[in-house]
Amino acid sequence: MTPLLPRAALCALAAALAAGACGDDNHPPSLGILLDQQVVVGDSLSLVVTAKDDDGDKLDFSAKGLPPGAQLTQRAPSEAVLSYSPVITDTQPGGTRYDVTIEASDGRGGVARQRFGLIVFPAFGVPSFELPSGVVLNLADTDDLELFVTVKDDDDTDVEIDLDEAPDGATLERRGAKSALLHWRPSDAQREVAVYRAILSAHDGAHAPVTHVLTIVLLHAEKQAGCAGTPPTVRHTVPADAALAAGGFPIEVEATDLDSVVQGVTVHWAVGDGTGAFQAALLSREAQGSPVWRGAVDVPAPAAGGEPVHYYLTATDNDDPTGTDCDQTSRTPKSGFFTAAVYPAGGADGVCADDGSEPDQDAASAPKVKPGTIAGRRLCGADT
């Protein structure tokens, strides 16, 4: 028969076992309540998850059931953040629910769990261009416009992008589901005009096409890309209307250049409405080293009522002393032309050669022109 322990010994043993058991007790952590979350494609969700551990244990957070792209990041011993920016492929019409489980573990067997629903809804909106209203192409730096075109449309995976209107030679190349590359290299003739526009459209198949008007401004059109120096500066006062005398219609300009010398000035002109081919003639320098250049526009004998003469000037410098690639040419005016008028010698007094856009005496019959269009317009008598 096994002898029994004395009562005092049994009590001491029980107390020791109880003390040991209490010393090894682990209290599991607890998580804050997490309610169902909703997020729309195009928006972002940032959900703070907090937990508590009475033993002061460091907690490790984890998640199950998250949609693609969602991340749970621990930023403190008892805190984590769920970050999520859904895309259209994460959902479907009517929305998609993800059942998410968040866990916090103390590393000693204690785990807390919270379950909630994450519902992702599509965004039903029209496409929009992520473009400015205008761009500047500095032709002193580059010959080409290369503009990356992007369209924002969160509820579609693919958007059709078209170039509805653009300068000759411009192209639009598809580069992605919602992006394209607009490319344009202005020709020598196109460089003579300072402002152009392009119209792009985006169509998602569910809404009417959305258009975007892009203004393109050419800067330093007279310069070649990669060339130092500046183009000539030309100062000119339009002469008063005059009776045509021997030698033609006189032209005088002052042409200077900061970096070299002006080696030639040319006048380009046309008679009548200014829509025909322009003729050209070189002006002559007044004297060696002088900035003044003179010449005459040899127009045919004008009709009795006079003829408007439209003209512009070009000046070329010598910035490239060993060649011509970097010689700069300026055009004055930068776009359009100057207009004066000539009359037959001995004609009637008080005659005024009007422009070719008549009638323009009242708002109802006046032709429409773009803002800033003044080339070839003249005021005669009661013109308004």
C-alpha positions in Angstrom: 0.0 0.0 0.0 1.4 3.4 -1.1 1.7 5.7 1.9 -0.3 8.8 1.7 1.4 12.2 1.8 0.7 14.3 4.9 -2.1 16.8 4.4 0.4 19.7 4.7 2.5 18.3 1.9 -0.5 17.9 -0.4 -1.5 21.6 0.2 2.1 22.8 -0.5 2.2 20.8 -3.8 -1.2 22.1 -4.9 -0.1 25.7 -4.2 3.1 25.2 -6.2 1.3 23.7 -9.2 -1.2 26.5 -9.1 1.5 29.2 -9.0 3.3 27.6 -11.9 0.2 27.4 -14.0 -0.7 31.0 -13.4 2.8 32.1 -14.4 2.5 30.5 -17.9 -1.1 31.8 -18.7 -1.3 33.7 -22.1 -4.1 36.1 -22.8 -5.0 36.1 -26.5 -5.1 39.5 -28.3 -8.3 41.2 -29.4 -9.1 43.1 -32.6 -11.2 46.2 -33.0 -14.5 45.7 -34.7 -14.3 45.9 -38.5 -17.5 46.7 -40.4 -18.2 46.0 -44.1 -16.3 48.4 -46.4 -17.4 49.7 -49.8 -15.1 51.3 -52.5 -15.6 52.5 -56.1 -13.2 51.9 -58.9 -11.1 55.0 -59.2 -11.2 55.8 -55.5 -8.9 54.5 -52.7 -9.6 52.7 -49.4 -7.4 53.2 -46.3 -8.6 51.1 -43.3 -6.8 51.3 -40.0 -6.8 48.0 -38.0 -6.1 48.1 -34.3 -5.5 45.3 -31.8 -4.9 44.9 -28.1 -2.8 42.4 -26.1 -3.1 42.4 -22.3 0.3 40.7 -22.0 2.0 43.3 -24.0 3.1 40.9 -26.7 4.2 42.2 -30.1 1.5 41.3 -32.6 1.8 40.2 -36.2 -1.0 41.1 -38.6 -2.1 39.1 -41.6 -5.1 39.0 -44.0 -6.9 36.4 -46.1 -9.3 36.9 -49.0 -8.0 40.3 -50.2 -8.6 41.3 -53.8 -5.6 41.8 -56.1 -3.6 44.9 -55.3 -4.8 45.2 -51.7 -2.1 45.4 -49.1 -2.1 45.1 -45.3 0.9 47.0 -43.8 1.9 46.9 -40.1 2.9 50.4 -38.9 3.0 49.9 -35.1 3.2 47.0 -32.6 -0.6 47.0 -32.4 -1.7 48.7 -35.6 -1.9 48.0 -39.3 -3.3 49.7 -42.4 -5.3 48.1 -45.3 -4.6 50.0 -48.5 -6.5 49.4 -51.7 -7.1 51.2 -55.0 -9.4 48.9 -57.1 -9.3 48.7 -60.9 -12.1 47.7 -63.2 -11.0 44.1 -63.4 -11.6 43.7 -59.7 -15.3 44.0 -60.1 -18.3 43.5 -62.4 -21.7 45.2 -63.0 -23.5 45.3 -59.7 -20.3 45.0 -57.7 -18.2 42.2 -56.3 -17.9 41.2 -52.6 -14.6 39.9 -51.1 -14.9 38.1 -47.7 -11.8 39.3 -45.8 -10.3 37.8 -42.6 -7.9 39.9 -40.6 -5.7 38.1 -38.0 -3.5 39.3 -35.1 -1.2 36.8 -33.6 0.9 37.2 -30.4 3.4 34.5 -31.4 2.5 32.4 -28.3 -0.6 30.7 -29.7 -3.0 33.6 -29.1 -4.8 34.7 -32.3 -7.6 37.2 -32.8 -9.8 37.2 -36.0 -12.2 39.7 -37.5 -14.2 39.0 -40.7 -15.8 41.6 -42.8 -17.0 42.2 -46.4 -15.1 44.4 -48.9 -17.5 45.3 -51.7 -16.0 46.8 -54.9 -18.3 48.8 -57.3 -17.6 49.9 -60.8 -17.5 53.7 -61.6 -20.0 54.5 -64.3 -18.5 57.6 -65.9 -17.5 59.1 -69.3 -13.8 59.1 -70.4 -11.7 62.2 -69.8 -8.4 63.3 -71.3 -5.5 63.9 -69.0 -4.1 66.6 -71.2 -3.5 70.4 -71.0 -5.4 72.7 -73.2 -2.3 73.6 -75.1 1.4 72.8 -75.6 4.4 74.8 -76.8 6.8 73.2 -79.3 10.2 75.0 -79.0 11.7 74.4 -82.4 15.1 75.6 -81.1 15.3 72.5 -79.0 13.6 69.8 -81.1 12.0 69.4 -84.5 9.3 67.0 -83.3 6.2 67.2 -81.1 5.9 63.9 -79.1 3.0 64.1 -76.7 1.8 61.1 -74.6 -2.0 61.1 -74.6 -3.8 59.3 -71.7 -7.5 58.9 -71.0 -9.0 58.3 -67.6 -11.9 55.9 -67.6 -12.1 53.7 -64.5 -15.1 51.6 -65.6 -13.5 50.4 -68.8 -10.5 48.3 -69.6 -10.1 49.8 -73.1 -10.8 53.1 -74.7 -10.6 54.0 -78.4 -8.6 57.2 -79.0 -8.8 58.9 -82.4 -7.2 62.0 -84.0 -10.2 63.8 -85.6 -8.3 66.9 -86.7 -4.6 67.8 -86.8 -2.0 69.6 -88.9 -0.8 67.7 -92.0 1.7 65.0 -91.1 0.6 64.5 -87.5 0.0 60.9 -86.4 -1.5 59.1 -83.4 0.0 55.8 -82.5 -1.7 53.5 -80.0 0.5 52.8 -77.0 -1.8 51.1 -74.5 -5.4 50.3 -73.6 -6.0 53.9 -72.7 -3.0 55.8 -74.2 -1.5 56.9 -77.4 1.4 58.9 -78.8 0.8 62.1 -80.8 3.7 62.9 -83.2 4.2 65.8 -85.5 7.2 67.3 -87.3 6.2 70.7 -88.8 7.3 71.2 -92.4 9.2 74.3 -93.5 5.9 75.7 -94.8 4.1 74.9 -91.5 6.8 76.7 -89.5 5.5 79.9 -91.0 2.3 79.7 -89.0 2.6 80.1 -85.2 -0.5 78.4 -83.9 -2.2 75.1 -84.8 -4.8 72.9 -83.2 -5.5 69.2 -82.9 -8.8 67.6 -81.9 -8.7 64.2 -80.2 -11.7 62.0 -79.3 -12.2 59.1 -76.8 -14.9 56.5 -77.1 -15.6 53.8 -74.5 -18.5 52.2 -76.3 -21.1 53.2 -73.7 -21.1 57.0 -74.0 -20.9 59.5 -76.8 -17.3 60.3 -77.9 -15.6 62.9 -75.7 -13.4 65.4 -77.6 -10.4 67.4 -76.5 -9.1 70.5 -78.3 -5.3 70.9 -78.1 -3.7 74.1 -79.1 -0.1 73.8 -80.4 2.1 76.9 -80.4 5.4 76.9 -82.4 8.2 78.8 -80.7 11.4 79.8 -82.5 10.1 78.5 -85.8 13.0 80.3 -87.5 15.7 78.2 -85.7 17.0 74.7 -86.4 17.1 72.3 -83.5 20.5 72.2 -81.8 21.8 75.4 -83.4 23.1 78.3 -81.3 22.3 81.9 -82.0 19.2 83.8 -82.7 17.3 84.7 -85.9 17.4 88.3 -87.3 15.1 91.0 -86.0 13.3 93.0 -88.6 11.6 96.4 -88.1 9.3 97.6 -90.8 6.6 100.3 -91.1 4.0 99.7 -93.8 4.2 102.5 -96.3 1.2 104.7 -97.1 -0.9 104.0 -100.1 0.8 105.5 -103.1 0.3 106.1 -106.8 2.5 103.6 -108.8 5.6 105.3 -110.1 8.6 104.1 -112.0 10.5 101.5 -110.0 7.4 100.0 -108.4 6.2 100.1 -104.8 9.0 101.0 -102.4 9.9 98.9 -99.4 12.3 99.8 -96.6 13.3 97.6 -93.6 15.8 97.6 -90.7 17.3 94.1 -90.1 19.7 93.3 -87.3 21.2 90.2 -85.7 22.7 89.8 -82.2 25.1 86.9 -83.1 26.3 87.6 -86.7 25.4 89.7 -89.7 22.3 89.7 -91.8 23.3 88.4 -95.2 20.0 88.9 -97.0 16.5 90.3 -96.9 13.7 89.2 -99.2 10.2 90.6 -99.9 7.5 88.2 -100.9 4.3 89.7 -102.4 1.1 89.1 -104.2 -1.5 91.4 -105.7 -5.3 91.1 -105.2 -6.8 88.9 -102.6 -3.5 87.4 -101.4 -4.5 83.8 -102.2 -2.3 83.3 -105.2 1.4 82.5 -105.5 3.7 85.0 -103.9 6.6 86.4 -105.9 9.9 87.2 -104.3 12.7 89.8 -104.7 15.9 90.6 -102.9 16.3 93.9 -101.1 19.6 95.8 -101.2 21.6 96.9 -98.2 21.9 100.7 -98.0 25.6 100.6 -97.3 28.2 98.3 -96.0 27.5 97.5 -92.4 24.2 99.4 -92.5 21.0 97.7 -91.0 18.8 99.4 -93.6 17.6 97.4 -96.7 15.6 98.9 -99.5 13.9 97.6 -102.7 10.7 97.8 -104.6 7.7 95.6 -105.3 7.3 95.5 -109.1 3.6 95.1 -109.4 1.7 95.3 -112.7 -0.2 98.4 -113.6 -3.1 98.6 -111.2 -6.7 99.1 -112.2 -8.4 102.5 -111.9 -9.7 101.7 -108.4 -6.3 100.6 -107.2 -5.0 97.2 -106.1 -4.1 95.9 -102.6 -0.6 94.5 -102.3 0.0 91.8 -99.7 3.6 91.1 -98.6 5.9 89.6 -96.0 9.6 89.8 -95.3 12.3 87.2 -94.6 15.8 87.9 -93.3 18.6 85.4 -93.1 21.8 85.7 -90.9 25.2 84.0 -91.0 25.2 82.2 -87.6 26.9 79.2 -89.3 30.2 80.7 -90.8 31.3 77.3 -92.3 28.0 76.3 -93.8 24.3 77.0 -93.9 22.7 74.4 -91.6 22.5 76.8 -88.6 21.9 80.0 -90.4 18.7 81.5 -89.0 15.8 82.9 -91.0 13.0 85.1 -89.5 9.6 85.9 -91.1 7.9 89.3 -90.6 5.1 89.2 -89.8 5.3 85.8 -88.2 2.0 84.8 -89.8 -0.2 86.5 -92.4 1.1 89.5 -94.3 1.2 93.3 -94.5 -1.2 95.1 -96.8 -0.9 98.4 -98.6 -2.4 99.6 -101.9 -1.2 101.1 -105.2 -3.0 103.2 -107.7 -2.3 104.2 -111.3 -0.4 107.4 -111.6 -2.7 110.4 -112.2 -5.7 108.5 -110.9 -8.7 110.1 -109.2 -8.3 111.5 -105.7 -10.1 109.8 -102.7 -10.0 106.3 -104.2 -9.4 103.5 -101.7 -8.5 99.9 -102.7 -10.5 97.8 -100.3 -9.7 94.2 -99.3 -11.1 91.1 -101.0 -13.4 90.1 -98.2 -16.3 92.5 -99.0 -19.0 93.2 -98.0 -17.9 94.0 -94.5 -19.9 97.1 -93.7 -22.4 95.5 -91.3 -22.4 92.5 -88.9 -24.9 90.5 -90.9 -22.8 90.4 -94.1 -19.3 90.5 -92.6 -17.2 87.4 -93.2 -16.2 85.3 -90.2 -12.5 85.2 -89.3 -10.6 83.5 -86.5 -9.6 85.6 -83.5 -6.5 87.6 -84.3 -6.9 87.3 -88.1 -6.1 90.7 -89.5 -3.9 90.0 -92.6 -5.2 91.7 -95.7 -8.0 93.6 -94.0 -8.3 97.3 -94.9 -10.7 100.0 -93.8 -12.1 102.3 -96.5 -14.7 105.0 -96.1 -17.6 103.7 -94.1 -16.1 100.2 -93.4 -16.7 98.9 -89.9 
